[in-house]
Amino acid sequence: MKLSERGPRRRRLVITVVILAGFVSALLAQNRINAAVTLAEALGATVPRPFAPDAKPTPVEVRGVTGRIYDVAGAPAILIVPGATRDGVEDIRVNQVAAALARAGRMVFIPELDL
């Protein structure tokens, strides 16, 4: 290979690396934005998310345990235990967090606890 042929190849390699770095950076920024929006929604803020799935709770019984499920088809599941609250599965704070996580693409199950 001649010395004059190395320049264009090196330049193409550098351009390719810069473009790939830009794509990775954009993906990481998108994840941070999604996390911030999910947190804001979980804390009760109204955030417009036109492409997010609907987060409608459904009463369900799973292996003898009754509760509420926010189902997003094919999504990884999260279990939220409401703790020692009088409202249990009806607690608005628990449901805000569950709805925000469901709109972020997760299936969420809140069991009904008898305390």
C-alpha positions, 0 to 999 in steps of 0.5 A: 500500500502506498503512503498516499492511500492511507490518508483516505482510509484513515479519514473514513475510519475516523468518520465512522467512529465519530458517527457511531459515537454519536449514535451511542450518545443519542441512545444514552440521552434518550434513556435518560430522558425516558427515565426522567419522564417516568420519574416525573409521571410517578411523582404525579406530574402530567407529562404528554407521552403520545406514543406510550402504551395505555396504562389501564389497571385490571383486577386479576388473580395470579396463583391465588393472589389477587391484585391489580395488573398493568399489562403491557404485552411481552414486557418484563414484569415488576412487582410493587408491594404497597406496604402497610397502607390503609388503602392497599392496592387502591393507594393513589401513590402506588398506582401512579408509580405503577402507571408510570412504569407501565407507560414506560413499557413494563408490566406491573403487578400490585398484590392485595395484602391482608394486614 
